[in-house]
């Protein structure tokens, strides 16, 4: 479908929204006239009031004349003087694609690249263009793959997608806002009705009468019915406009293959889901590791550590690249399934281009370290930006684990507090075990199958894993409280902990883990023995 037909369809769908509003207003007016003509005065007045209340959200949605400006992700704008090599590539690909280069390039902190335009006259006239480019993409892609990504985004410019999307966005926002108005009014009616019934129930209870069950099923039903009408139209609107969006993605893929080459385009499409999954893992396990302790990685490392993790976990990531995401498509998806896009690209001719590499895309930046540090200032919130900076990643790990262990609140802690009516400490737990009350204590732990609680052997087998994990955590917390733990940081595997060698009298990480495991197992045996665990613990300091 050409740009003119797409513009016409978007305009027709937008007009359909206004037509639906006019029809509903006309129906409401007709009902009002009929009520005033034939209904009794009091009833007619109520009908007119209800019609006016229902008309308010409809009119509000129709009068939202201005297309909302889309706000891009937070990022770091870079000028051509600051990043000449990156801008040279941006201009080179714009010329190859046959479109104008963007007016601004903004570096962001996510695994994504996108373009935006602020058109005039509902998309009939072009406006300022922006290119948003995620630094994690620069970190994980080669220059050849980055060319494919940029050529894809420029395909949206040449197809008029960024200009014509103004009509589609306007319709989506207007319909969504109208539906939201109706739901908000329905929720208000329901809350008022619930409050009225609760007051009535309180009065009946005060008089010694049985309170009626609160039922708000009918409250706001008229508003919800109106919302259902607009929701039905919204589904039609979304299916129509998003099918166009998916077709635009296919067309942009073809443009990328012609400009950057088939192999580089297919390779980039395969790589982006892997980078996205890896970046999510990096943020959860590394970059935000110190937030509980109100600490950040060393300056520039919030985004800079991602590259080191990719290098260290190369073998693991290679396995992910072999499998394309297999999520099913939906008529409400803005993008086609990535596997389908890759298959289409790989079926194309090579266009005479080989799989040129060109080195890492991050090298396009004049000073990557400086840019990564400046990006933190632009992306992180003001509150997070004030956190203390760790001197190194090992320090960040130690601070985070210390805070986590100090604030442990497991089901075992809560059960122990109830059992002893005191603070749930490790010495208190060992005392309970020595007194033979372990399995009585375990009755207070949550289990998936409570039927096993009455069968002693099955119950102990089911509860032991819960006890083992919690007891090991309590042991680590005891060492951490005395600053006796050493955490080993690694980019390629989970963090490992070492107990003091003098306490365990064993060499190496494996020996330490084995000693702890054996001591915990002995404490949780059918005939428990806390001796090995007490020997493993540091001596309790006595006040002078």
C-alpha positions in Angstrom: 0.0 0.0 0.0 1.4 3.4 -1.1 1.9 6.4 1.2 -1.2 8.1 -0.3 -3.5 5.1 0.4 -2.0 4.7 3.9 -2.7 8.4 4.6 -6.2 8.1 3.3 -6.9 5.0 5.4 -5.5 6.7 8.5 -7.7 9.8 7.8 -10.8 7.6 7.3 -10.2 5.8 10.6 -9.7 9.1 12.4 -12.9 10.4 10.9 -14.7 7.3 12.0 -13.8 8.2 15.6 -15.5 11.6 15.2 -18.5 10.0 13.4 -18.9 7.5 16.3 -19.0 10.4 18.7 -21.5 12.3 16.7 -23.8 9.3 16.4 -23.7 8.7 20.1 -24.4 12.4 20.8 -27.3 12.2 18.3 -28.7 9.1 20.0 -28.4 10.8 23.4 -30.2 13.9 22.1 -33.0 11.8 20.6 -33.5 10.0 23.9 -33.6 13.3 25.7 -36.3 14.7 23.3 -38.3 11.5 23.7 -38.0 11.7 27.5 -39.0 15.3 27.7 -42.0 14.7 25.4 -43.4 11.5 26.9 -41.8 10.7 30.3 -43.0 12.2 33.6 -41.1 15.3 34.6 -38.8 13.8 37.3 -37.9 10.8 35.1 -37.2 13.1 32.1 -35.0 15.2 34.2 -32.9 12.2 35.4 -32.6 11.0 31.8 -31.4 14.4 30.6 -28.8 14.6 33.4 -27.5 11.1 32.6 -27.2 12.0 28.9 -25.3 15.2 29.7 -22.9 13.3 31.9 -22.3 10.7 29.2 -21.8 13.3 26.6 -18.9 15.0 28.5 -16.2 12.3 27.9 -17.4 12.1 24.2 -17.0 15.8 23.6 -13.7 16.0 25.5 -12.3 13.3 23.2 -13.5 14.9 20.1 -12.2 18.4 21.1 -8.6 17.2 21.6 -7.6 18.8 18.4 -3.8 18.9 18.9 -1.8 15.8 18.1 0.2 14.9 21.2 3.9 15.3 20.8 5.7 12.0 21.3 8.4 12.2 23.9 11.5 10.2 23.1 13.5 8.3 25.6 15.9 10.2 27.8 19.3 10.4 26.3 22.4 12.4 25.4 22.2 14.6 22.3 25.6 14.6 20.4 26.6 17.2 17.8 28.7 16.6 14.7 31.6 18.4 16.3 31.5 16.0 19.3 31.1 12.8 17.3 32.3 13.3 13.7 32.7 9.6 12.8 29.2 8.7 14.0 27.7 11.6 12.2 29.6 10.8 9.0 28.1 7.3 9.0 24.7 8.8 9.7 24.9 11.1 6.7 26.5 8.5 4.5 23.6 6.1 5.0 21.0 8.8 4.7 22.4 9.7 1.3 22.5 6.0 0.2 18.9 5.6 1.3 17.8 8.7 -0.6 16.5 10.7 2.4 17.6 13.7 4.5 19.8 13.1 7.5 18.2 13.6 10.9 18.5 17.0 12.5 19.6 15.5 15.8 21.2 12.3 17.1 20.4 11.3 20.6 22.3 8.5 22.4 20.1 6.4 24.8 20.7 3.7 27.3 18.5 0.9 25.9 18.9 -1.8 23.2 17.0 0.1 20.5 17.3 2.4 17.6 14.4 4.5 16.4 13.6 7.6 14.4 10.9 10.3 15.0 9.6 13.3 13.1 7.4 16.2 14.2 5.3 16.8 11.0 3.0 19.6 10.3 -0.6 19.6 9.0 -1.4 16.1 10.1 1.7 14.7 8.4 1.3 16.5 5.1 4.4 18.5 5.6 7.7 17.2 7.1 9.2 18.4 10.3 12.3 18.1 12.4 13.8 14.6 12.5 15.6 12.8 15.3 17.6 9.5 15.5 17.6 7.7 18.8 20.5 5.3 19.1 21.1 3.0 22.0 24.7 2.8 23.3 24.2 -0.9 24.2 23.6 -1.4 20.5 26.9 0.3 19.7 28.5 -1.9 22.4 27.2 -5.2 21.0 27.0 -4.6 17.2 29.7 -4.5 14.6 29.9 -1.4 12.3 28.4 -3.5 9.5 25.4 -4.5 11.6 24.9 -1.0 12.8 24.7 0.2 9.2 21.9 -2.3 8.7 20.1 -1.0 11.7 20.4 2.6 10.6 19.4 1.8 7.0 16.3 0.1 8.4 15.4 3.3 10.4 16.0 5.5 7.3 13.6 3.2 5.5 10.8 4.6 7.7 11.8 8.1 6.5 11.7 7.3 2.8 8.4 5.5 3.2 6.8 8.5 4.9 6.1 6.3 8.0 7.3 8.9 10.5 5.1 11.7 9.0 2.0 9.6 8.4 2.2 8.1 11.8 0.9 11.4 13.2 -2.6 10.6 12.1 -2.5 7.1 13.6 -1.0 8.3 16.8 -3.7 11.0 17.1 -6.5 8.5 16.7 -5.0 6.1 19.2 -4.5 8.8 21.8 -8.0 10.2 21.3 -9.7 6.9 21.6 -7.6 5.9 24.6 -8.3 9.1 26.3 -12.1 8.8 25.7 -12.1 5.2 27.0 -10.1 6.4 30.0 -12.6 9.2 30.8 -15.5 6.7 30.9 -13.6 4.2 33.1 -12.6 7.0 35.5 -16.2 8.1 35.9 -17.4 4.5 36.3 -14.7 3.9 39.0 -15.8 7.1 40.7 -19.5 6.0 40.8 -18.4 2.5 42.0 -16.3 4.0 44.8 -19.1 6.3 45.9 -21.6 3.5 45.9 -19.2 1.3 48.0 -18.7 4.1 50.5 -22.5 4.6 50.8 -23.1 0.9 51.4 -20.2 0.6 53.9 -21.7 3.5 55.9 -25.2 1.8 55.8 -23.6 -1.5 56.9 -21.8 0.3 59.8 -25.1 1.8 61.0 -26.8 -1.6 60.9 -24.0 -3.2 62.8 -24.1 -0.4 65.5 -27.8 -1.2 65.9 -27.1 -4.9 66.4 -28.5 -5.8 63.0 -26.8 -8.0 60.4 -25.1 -5.9 57.7 -25.9 -6.5 54.1 -23.2 -7.8 51.7 -21.7 -4.9 49.7 -22.6 -5.2 46.0 -21.4 -2.5 43.6 -21.9 -4.6 40.4 -24.4 -2.1 38.9 -22.5 1.1 39.8 -21.2 3.0 36.8 -22.7 0.4 34.4 -23.8 3.1 31.9 -20.2 4.6 31.7 -18.8 1.1 31.2 -21.2 0.4 28.4 -20.1 3.5 26.6 -16.4 2.6 27.2 -17.2 -0.8 25.7 -18.5 0.9 22.5 -15.3 2.9 22.1 -13.1 -0.1 23.1 -14.7 -2.1 20.2 -13.8 0.7 17.8 -10.3 0.9 19.3 -9.7 -2.8 18.5 -10.7 -2.2 14.9 -8.5 0.9 14.8 -5.5 -0.8 16.3 -5.8 -3.8 14.1 -5.9 -1.6 11.0 -3.1 0.8 11.9 -0.8 -1.8 13.3 -1.1 -4.1 10.3 0.2 -1.1 8.4 3.0 -0.7 10.9 4.1 -4.3 10.4 4.1 -3.8 6.6 6.3 -0.8 7.1 8.8 -2.9 9.1 9.0 -5.4 6.3 9.6 -2.6 3.8 12.3 -1.0 6.0 14.0 -4.4 6.3 14.2 -4.6 2.4 15.7 -1.1 2.4 18.3 -2.2 4.9 19.2 -5.3 2.9 19.7 -3.2 -0.3 21.9 -0.6 1.4 23.8 -2.6 4.0 23.7 -6.1 2.5 21.5 -9.2 3.1 23.9 -10.9 5.5 24.6 -7.9 7.7 20.9 -7.2 7.9 19.9 -10.7 8.8 22.8 -10.9 11.3 21.7 -7.7 13.0 18.2 -8.9 13.3 19.5 -12.1 14.9 21.7 -10.2 17.3 19.3 -7.6 18.6 17.1 -10.1 20.6 20.3 -11.6 22.1 21.6 -8.2 23.1 18.2 -7.2 24.5 18.1 -10.3 26.8 21.7 -9.9 27.7 21.2 -6.2 28.6 18.2 -7.0 30.8 20.3 -9.6 32.6 23.2 -7.1 32.9 21.0 -4.4 34.4 19.4 -6.7 37.0 22.7 -8.6 37.9 25.4 -5.9 37.6 24.4 -2.3 36.8 21.7 -2.0 39.5 23.5 -4.4 41.9 24.3 -1.6 44.4 21.0 0.2 44.5 19.9 -1.4 47.8 23.1 -0.1 49.3 22.6 3.3 47.5 25.7 2.8 45.5 26.5 3.0 41.8 29.2 1.3 39.7 32.4 3.3 39.1 31.8 6.4 36.9 31.1 5.4 33.3 30.7 1.7 34.2 26.9 1.7 34.6 26.8 1.3 30.8 30.5 0.5 30.2 30.4 -2.8 32.0 28.0 -4.3 29.5 30.8 -4.8 26.9 32.9 -6.7 29.4 30.0 -9.0 30.3 29.3 -9.7 26.6 33.0 -10.7 26.1 33.1 -12.9 29.2 29.9 -14.7 28.4 30.6 -15.1 24.7 30.1 -18.9 24.7 26.8 -18.6 26.5 25.5 -15.9 24.1 26.6 -18.0 21.1 24.0 -20.6 22.1 21.3 -18.0 22.2 22.1 -16.8 18.7 21.3 -20.2 17.3 17.7 -20.0 18.3 15.4 -17.2 17.0 12.6 -16.0 19.2 9.5 -18.1 18.5 6.8 -15.9 20.0 3.4 -16.1 18.2 2.3 -13.1 16.2 -0.6 -11.0 17.3 -2.8 -8.6 15.2 -2.0 -6.0 17.9 1.8 -6.2 17.4 3.6 -3.2 16.0 6.4 -5.4 14.6 6.3 -8.8 12.9 7.9 -11.8 14.6 11.7 -11.5 14.4 12.0 -15.1 13.1 9.7 -14.3 10.1 11.7 -11.1 9.4 15.0 -13.0 9.4 13.7 -15.7 7.1 12.5 -13.1 4.6 15.8 -11.4 4.6 17.9 -14.5 4.3 15.7 -15.5 1.2 16.8 -12.3 -0.6 19.6 -12.1 -3.1 22.9 -10.8 -1.8 22.8 -7.5 -3.7 26.5 -7.9 -4.4 27.4 -7.2 -0.8 29.5 -9.5 1.5 29.4 -9.8 5.2 31.8 -6.9 5.9 32.6 -6.4 9.6 34.2 -3.1 10.1 35.0 -3.6 13.7 33.0 -2.7 16.8 30.4 0.1 16.4 31.4 1.6 19.8 34.7 2.6 18.2 32.7 5.2 16.1 32.6 7.3 19.3 35.5 9.8 19.7 35.9 9.0 23.4 33.7 6.1 24.5 34.6 6.4 28.2 33.7 10.1 28.2 30.5 9.5 26.4 29.5 6.6 28.6 30.0 8.8 31.7 28.0 11.7 30.2 25.2 9.3 29.3 24.8 8.3 32.9 24.2 12.0 33.8 21.6 12.3 31.1 19.7 9.0 31.8 19.8 8.3 35.5 17.3 10.0 37.7 18.4 12.8 39.9 17.9 10.6 43.0 20.0 7.7 41.7 22.6 10.1 40.4 23.3 11.2 43.9 24.2 7.7 45.1 27.8 7.0 46.2 30.1 5.7 43.6 31.9 2.4 44.3 35.6 2.4 43.7 35.4 -0.9 41.9 32.9 -3.6 41.0 34.1 -5.9 43.9 33.4 -3.1 46.4 29.9 -2.7 44.9 29.2 -6.4 45.2 30.3 -6.5 48.8 28.2 -3.5 49.8 25.1 -4.9 48.1 25.4 -8.4 49.6 26.0 -6.9 53.1 22.8 -4.9 52.9 20.9 -7.8 51.5 22.1 -10.2 54.2 21.5 -7.7 57.0 17.8 -7.3 55.9 17.0 -11.0 55.5 13.3 -11.7 56.2 12.7 -15.3 55.2 9.7 -17.5 56.3 12.2 -19.2 58.6 13.0 -15.8 60.3 9.3 -15.1 60.8 8.6 -18.6 62.1 11.5 -18.4 64.5 10.4 -15.0 65.8 6.9 -16.5 66.6 8.4 -19.6 68.2 10.9 -17.8 70.5 9.1 -14.5 70.8 12.4 -12.8 70.3 14.8 -11.7 67.6 15.3 -14.4 64.9 19.1 -14.8 65.1 21.2 -17.8 64.2 22.2 -18.6 67.8 18.5 -18.6 68.7 17.8 -21.1 65.9 20.7 -23.4 66.9 19.3 -23.4 70.5 15.8 -24.4 69.1 17.5 -27.2 67.2 19.5 -28.4 70.2 16.2 -28.4 72.2 14.6 -30.8 69.7 12.1 -28.2 68.5 13.2 -27.9 64.9 10.3 -29.8 63.3 7.8 -28.1 65.5 9.3 -24.8 64.2 9.1 -26.0 60.6 5.3 -26.4 61.0 5.1 -22.6 60.7 6.8 -22.6 57.2 4.7 -22.2 54.1 4.6 -25.4 52.0 3.0 -26.0 48.5 1.4 -29.2 49.8 0.1 -28.8 53.3 -1.2 -32.3 53.3 2.3 -33.6 54.0 2.3 -31.8 57.3 0.6 -34.8 59.0 3.0 -37.4 57.6 6.3 -37.0 59.4 8.8 -38.5 56.9 7.2 -36.8 53.9 6.9 -33.5 55.8 10.6 -33.4 56.7 11.6 -34.3 53.1 9.5 -31.4 51.8 10.6 -28.8 54.3 14.3 -29.5 54.3 15.1 -27.5 51.1 13.4 -24.5 52.6 15.2 -24.9 55.9 18.6 -25.5 54.1 18.4 -22.3 52.0 17.3 -20.1 54.9 19.9 -21.6 57.3 22.7 -21.1 54.9 21.6 -17.5 54.4 21.6 -17.0 58.2 25.1 -18.3 58.4 26.3 -16.0 55.7 24.5 -13.1 57.4 26.3 -13.9 60.7 29.7 -13.7 58.9 28.7 -10.6 57.0 27.7 -8.8 60.2 31.3 -9.3 61.4 32.8 -8.3 58.1 34.3 -11.8 57.6 32.9 -12.7 54.2 34.8 -12.3 50.9 32.8 -12.0 47.7 34.4 -12.9 44.4 33.1 -10.8 41.5 33.0 -12.3 38.0 31.7 -11.3 34.6 31.3 -14.9 33.5 29.6 -16.6 36.4 27.5 -15.8 39.5 29.3 -14.2 42.5 31.0 -16.7 44.8 31.5 -16.3 48.5 34.5 -17.4 50.6 34.2 -18.0 54.3 37.3 -17.2 56.4 39.9 -20.0 56.0 40.8 -19.9 59.7 37.3 -20.8 60.7 36.7 -23.5 58.1 40.3 -24.8 58.2 39.8 -25.8 54.6 41.5 -24.5 51.4 39.7 -23.2 48.4 36.2 -22.2 47.5 35.0 -25.8 47.0 36.2 -26.8 50.4 34.5 -23.9 52.0 31.2 -24.6 50.3 31.5 -28.3 51.2 32.1 -27.5 54.8 29.1 -25.2 55.0 26.9 -27.7 53.2 28.0 -30.6 55.5 27.4 -28.5 58.6 23.9 -27.4 57.5 23.0 -31.0 56.5 24.1 -32.2 60.0 22.0 -29.6 61.7 18.9 -30.5 59.7 19.2 -34.3 60.0 16.6 -36.5 61.6 18.9 -36.6 64.6 20.4 -33.0 64.4 23.9 -32.1 65.3 24.7 -28.4 65.5 28.4 -29.1 66.5 29.9 -28.8 63.0 28.0 -25.6 62.3 29.0 -24.0 65.6 32.6 -24.9 64.9 32.3 -23.2 61.5 31.0 -20.0 63.1 33.3 -17.3 64.4 33.5 -16.9 68.1 31.0 -14.5 69.7 32.8 -11.3 70.7 32.5 -10.5 74.4 32.4 -6.9 75.7 35.5 -5.7 77.6 
